[in-house]
Amino acid sequence: MRAISLRNNQTGKEWTAETNWLFVCIGGVPHTRWAAEVGIRCDDAGFIMTGPDLLKNGTRPEGWKLDREPYYLETSIPGVFAAGDVRHGSIKRCASAVGEGAMAVTSVHRYLTLG
């Protein structure tokens, strides 16, 4: 790579910038309206709250009916898990999202076994 073409979406101005590197950051805007609509708790920016982030002063989320705290990637709905960029406090890196996905699968098995 020698250069990239850029365009300002507000002004329409286009230009070329010489560079040898490119870093792409995606996932900055969560598309989680559906989650909020079904009762999954999200933060003010729309990221899904999970695990310890659901607790307030040691109190479980409103409506939590199980006699345990939410598992690490579990949402405010027991048995529903979130992983990757959509999750509040996530690292926003591909490798982290893959790892969280693997952790979520393990948590699903735990939930199905233990509740």
C-alpha positions as YAML, in Angstrom:
chain: A
units: angstrom
residues:
- id: 1
  name: MET
  ca: [0.00, 0.00, 0.00]
- id: 2
  name: ARG
  ca: [1.26, 3.46, -0.88]
- id: 3
  name: ALA
  ca: [-1.76, 5.70, -0.41]
- id: 4
  name: ILE
  ca: [-5.44, 5.80, 0.48]
- id: 5
  name: SER
  ca: [-8.26, 7.87, -0.96]
- id: 6
  name: LEU
  ca: [-10.39, 9.68, 1.60]
- id: 7
  name: ARG
  ca: [-13.72, 11.49, 1.40]
- id: 8
  name: ASN
  ca: [-15.32, 13.73, 4.00]
- id: 9
  name: ASN
  ca: [-18.92, 12.48, 4.24]
- id: 10
  name: GLN
  ca: [-20.16, 15.91, 5.35]
- id: 11
  name: THR
  ca: [-18.44, 18.13, 2.77]
- id: 12
  name: GLY
  ca: [-17.84, 15.66, -0.05]
- id: 13
  name: LYS
  ca: [-14.21, 16.78, -0.30]
- id: 14
  name: GLU
  ca: [-11.91, 14.01, -1.57]
- id: 15
  name: TRP
  ca: [-8.12, 13.69, -1.31]
- id: 16
  name: THR
  ca: [-5.31, 11.15, -1.32]
- id: 17
  name: ALA
  ca: [-3.01, 10.57, 1.65]
- id: 18
  name: GLU
  ca: [0.31, 8.77, 1.31]
- id: 19
  name: THR
  ca: [0.72, 5.99, 3.87]
- id: 20
  name: ASN
  ca: [2.15, 2.52, 4.33]
- id: 21
  name: TRP
  ca: [-0.38, 1.46, 6.97]
- id: 22
  name: LEU
  ca: [-4.11, 1.16, 7.44]
- id: 23
  name: PHE
  ca: [-6.02, 0.37, 10.63]
- id: 24
  name: VAL
  ca: [-9.75, -0.27, 10.35]
- id: 25
  name: CYS
  ca: [-11.93, -0.01, 13.44]
- id: 26
  name: ILE
  ca: [-15.47, -1.37, 13.10]
- id: 27
  name: GLY
  ca: [-18.07, -2.15, 15.72]
- id: 28
  name: GLY
  ca: [-18.13, 1.31, 17.26]
- id: 29
  name: VAL
  ca: [-21.89, 1.63, 16.81]
- id: 30
  name: PRO
  ca: [-23.85, -1.33, 18.14]
- id: 31
  name: HIS
  ca: [-26.99, -2.40, 16.30]
- id: 32
  name: THR
  ca: [-28.85, -3.61, 19.38]
- id: 33
  name: ARG
  ca: [-32.25, -1.98, 19.21]
- id: 34
  name: TRP
  ca: [-33.71, -5.48, 18.94]
- id: 35
  name: ALA
  ca: [-32.05, -6.43, 22.25]
- id: 36
  name: ALA
  ca: [-33.51, -3.49, 24.13]
- id: 37
  name: GLU
  ca: [-36.92, -4.22, 22.60]
- id: 38
  name: VAL
  ca: [-36.92, -7.75, 24.07]
- id: 39
  name: GLY
  ca: [-35.78, -6.53, 27.49]
- id: 40
  name: ILE
  ca: [-32.02, -7.07, 27.36]
- id: 41
  name: ARG
  ca: [-30.34, -4.32, 29.35]
- id: 42
  name: CYS
  ca: [-28.06, -2.02, 27.33]
- id: 43
  name: ASP
  ca: [-25.91, 0.94, 28.34]
- id: 44
  name: ASP
  ca: [-26.62, 4.50, 27.18]
- id: 45
  name: ALA
  ca: [-24.62, 3.90, 23.97]
- id: 46
  name: GLY
  ca: [-26.58, 0.73, 23.12]
- id: 47
  name: PHE
  ca: [-23.95, -1.85, 24.10]
- id: 48
  name: ILE
  ca: [-25.34, -4.98, 25.79]
- id: 49
  name: MET
  ca: [-24.63, -5.24, 29.52]
- id: 50
  name: THR
  ca: [-23.38, -8.63, 30.72]
- id: 51
  name: GLY
  ca: [-22.19, -10.42, 33.84]
- id: 52
  name: PRO
  ca: [-20.69, -8.25, 36.59]
- id: 53
  name: ASP
  ca: [-21.64, -5.05, 34.73]
- id: 54
  name: LEU
  ca: [-25.29, -5.90, 35.43]
- id: 55
  name: LEU
  ca: [-24.78, -5.72, 39.20]
- id: 56
  name: LYS
  ca: [-25.36, -2.46, 41.06]
- id: 57
  name: ASN
  ca: [-23.91, -2.40, 44.56]
- id: 58
  name: GLY
  ca: [-24.02, -6.20, 44.58]
- id: 59
  name: THR
  ca: [-27.69, -6.26, 43.58]
- id: 60
  name: ARG
  ca: [-28.78, -8.44, 40.69]
- id: 61
  name: PRO
  ca: [-30.59, -6.88, 37.73]
- id: 62
  name: GLU
  ca: [-34.28, -6.07, 38.07]
- id: 63
  name: GLY
  ca: [-36.36, -9.10, 37.14]
- id: 64
  name: TRP
  ca: [-33.48, -11.56, 37.68]
- id: 65
  name: LYS
  ca: [-35.21, -14.68, 39.01]
- id: 66
  name: LEU
  ca: [-32.30, -17.09, 39.48]
- id: 67
  name: ASP
  ca: [-30.57, -17.68, 42.81]
- id: 68
  name: ARG
  ca: [-27.13, -16.80, 41.40]
- id: 69
  name: GLU
  ca: [-25.39, -13.85, 39.81]
- id: 70
  name: PRO
  ca: [-25.27, -13.64, 35.99]
- id: 71
  name: TYR
  ca: [-22.45, -15.58, 34.35]
- id: 72
  name: TYR
  ca: [-19.71, -13.40, 32.85]
- id: 73
  name: LEU
  ca: [-21.21, -13.04, 29.34]
- id: 74
  name: GLU
  ca: [-24.85, -13.53, 30.36]
- id: 75
  name: THR
  ca: [-27.28, -10.71, 29.67]
- id: 76
  name: SER
  ca: [-30.09, -9.49, 31.92]
- id: 77
  name: ILE
  ca: [-32.18, -12.36, 30.52]
- id: 78
  name: PRO
  ca: [-30.96, -15.66, 32.03]
- id: 79
  name: GLY
  ca: [-29.57, -18.03, 29.40]
- id: 80
  name: VAL
  ca: [-29.04, -15.30, 26.80]
- id: 81
  name: PHE
  ca: [-25.38, -14.45, 26.22]
- id: 82
  name: ALA
  ca: [-23.56, -11.70, 24.33]
- id: 83
  name: ALA
  ca: [-20.02, -11.66, 22.95]
- id: 84
  name: GLY
  ca: [-17.80, -9.40, 20.89]
- id: 85
  name: ASP
  ca: [-18.09, -5.77, 19.91]
- id: 86
  name: VAL
  ca: [-21.77, -5.55, 20.83]
- id: 87
  name: ARG
  ca: [-20.98, -6.15, 24.52]
- id: 88
  name: HIS
  ca: [-20.45, -3.29, 26.98]
- id: 89
  name: GLY
  ca: [-16.79, -3.15, 27.99]
- id: 90
  name: SER
  ca: [-15.56, -5.38, 25.17]
- id: 91
  name: ILE
  ca: [-12.02, -5.01, 23.83]
- id: 92
  name: LYS
  ca: [-13.25, -4.35, 20.25]
- id: 93
  name: ARG
  ca: [-10.72, -6.68, 18.63]
- id: 94
  name: CYS
  ca: [-11.41, -9.68, 16.39]
- id: 95
  name: ALA
  ca: [-9.36, -12.10, 18.52]
- id: 96
  name: SER
  ca: [-11.20, -10.97, 21.65]
- id: 97
  name: ALA
  ca: [-14.58, -11.43, 19.98]
- id: 98
  name: VAL
  ca: [-13.64, -14.96, 18.89]
- id: 99
  name: GLY
  ca: [-12.48, -15.79, 22.41]
- id: 100
  name: GLU
  ca: [-15.64, -14.36, 23.94]
- id: 101
  name: GLY
  ca: [-17.70, -16.41, 21.49]
- id: 102
  name: ALA
  ca: [-15.95, -19.57, 22.65]
- id: 103
  name: MET
  ca: [-16.53, -18.54, 26.27]
- id: 104
  name: ALA
  ca: [-20.21, -17.93, 25.52]
- id: 105
  name: VAL
  ca: [-20.60, -21.46, 24.15]
- id: 106
  name: THR
  ca: [-19.08, -22.82, 27.36]
- id: 107
  name: SER
  ca: [-21.47, -20.66, 29.38]
- id: 108
  name: VAL
  ca: [-24.45, -21.93, 27.38]
- id: 109
  name: HIS
  ca: [-23.47, -25.51, 28.23]
- id: 110
  name: ARG
  ca: [-23.07, -24.53, 31.88]
- id: 111
  name: TYR
  ca: [-26.47, -22.81, 31.87]
- id: 112
  name: LEU
  ca: [-28.15, -25.85, 30.27]
- id: 113
  name: THR
  ca: [-26.52, -28.16, 32.81]
- id: 114
  name: LEU
  ca: [-26.79, -26.10, 35.99]
- id: 115
  name: GLY
  ca: [-29.32, -23.40, 35.21]
...
